[in-house]
Amino acid sequence: MKGFSPEHARPADSMWTAGRFSSRVRAGIQYRSEGLDYNDKEKRMQTALNIVHGDWKTYQHEAERVRAMVFVAEQKVPRELEFDEDDKTAEHFIAFDARHMVLGCARLLTSGRIGRVAVLRPFRGRGVGEALMKAVLERAKARGMKDVHLAAQVQAMPFYERLGFEPYGDAFDEAGIAHRMMRREV
């Protein structure tokens, strides 16, 4: 292919592998999580899982890639609904592994609303979402929030219930997906 240079290529599943991103690792929260094995979901391998947080300008690239894959490509949410004005003022959380591969993301609004929690398909069920949510809850508490809320996709409600969230209100449709509001104290 004309103009293609292997040293400029990135693996399809890698967001950032060096440079500016790796320097942000030191500011992150480090978790140990069982089961982050890239080849065998049944094989339990302990791998460092890092969570960083910051503004949209800092983490836009990582968050957009994950959300585009999970919500836009997999769940068919229209791109114009997925990326909104709240991104500019939200605090964004990014989960990545020891190889600096981005695994998932979430955001926290100043109102206490958690949203856009997404984990790439190969890493679901391996503790990434739980680590992200724990980091978001710790940050909400540090910011002085008394409680947090979210619009959970109905099929994800058991995940949030395990984290202490309780449903309230009726189910509603958002982007063609059934949701229900949930909340918990921090």
C-alpha positions, 0 to 999 in steps of 0.5 A: 500500500502506497504511503503505508509505514509499519512504524505508524501502524497501531493494532486495531485494539490499541488506543495509545501505547506510548508517549503522552498517554503513558505519562498519565499512567502515574496519576491513575488509580491502580487496581488488581483484577482477576481474569484479565487474560486476553486469550482465555476467559476461563483462565484467571490471570492477575493483571494490573488495571489502571483507571485515570480520570480527567476532562474531555480534552485530555481523554476524548480520544480514548472515550470516543473510541470505546463509546463508538465501538460499544454504543454506536457500532454494537448497540446502534445508538446514533452517533449524534445522541451518543456524543453530547454537550455534557462530554465537555463538562463531565469528568471522564474515567478511562480503564486500561491495562499494563500494556496501555490498551484502553478497555473501558470508560465512564463519565461523571457529571457535576449533577452526580449522574454517572453515564456512558459506562462501557467496556470493550467486548473482549474484556466484559465480565472480567472486573473492568466495569466494576473497577471503573464504577468503584473509581467513579464512586470514590471520585464522587465521594471526594467531590462531596456528592451525597448520592449518584444516579444513572440510567441503566440499560435494563439488561445491565441492572443486575451489575449495578445492583451488585454495586449497591444501586437501587432502581426507581421510577418506570422503565423508559426508552432511550435511543431504542434501548430500555432503561431504568433510573438507579441511584445509591448513596456514596 
